[in-house]
Every structure is written in structure tokens, then in C-alpha cells.
Amino acid sequence: SSKGSGGGVSQGGLSPARWRLLSHFSEALESQRELGFEQSDIDDLRRLIAETNVTLLGITMLASTLHLLFEFLTFKSDIDFWKGNKDLTGLSVRGLFMDFIS
């Protein structure tokens, strides 16, 4: 439907930018089939995103990104530690075991 003399076009009440975003998102979800996702999995993900507050999704994405960053930094620190370590002096067996299983 047309918005009058402003020239903006809307698809079912959606702005063109939002329609483009949803269209791209839909294509991205459909491409998940190549990775072995079932249609029910894709529908569940669509429903989860559609029914969840955008602010909550943003906070979740931010927390996930920070977690990934800290995991990377921890792994990098572990590699640097073990690369420069010539023996096991100062390390406890319990600490080594806990680090190994985590």
C-alpha cells in the first residue's frame, strides 16, 4: 500500500527497511536446511525471535559476544603460558586436572 504523496511504500504495514531485514532473515533461516536443520527447527527459531523482545535479544547477543571474546582471550593466555613454560614447577596436580577437564 502507498503512504500517500510521501512516496514511501509499505508491505503490510512494514517499512521497506524492516521488510528487507525480515526477508534477509528468512533467507538465512532457510539456508540452515543445508546444515541439517529440520523445518520444525527453523520454525521454532522463527517463533523464538518473533516472540522475544528486541531489547532482550540485543542484550543476549551482546552477552554472547562478550563471552566469546573472553573465551578467546583465555585460550590465547593459556597458549602463551604453556609456550613459555619449560617445566611444571609451581603447578598443582589438581589445578592441571581441573584445567584439563574444563
Secondary structure, DSSP 8 states (H G I E B T S, - for coil): -B-GGG--B-BTTB-HHHHHHHHHHHHHHHGGGGGT--HHHHHHHHHHHHHS-HHHHHHHHHHHHHHHHHHHHHHHHHHHHHHH--S-TT--HHHHHHHHH-
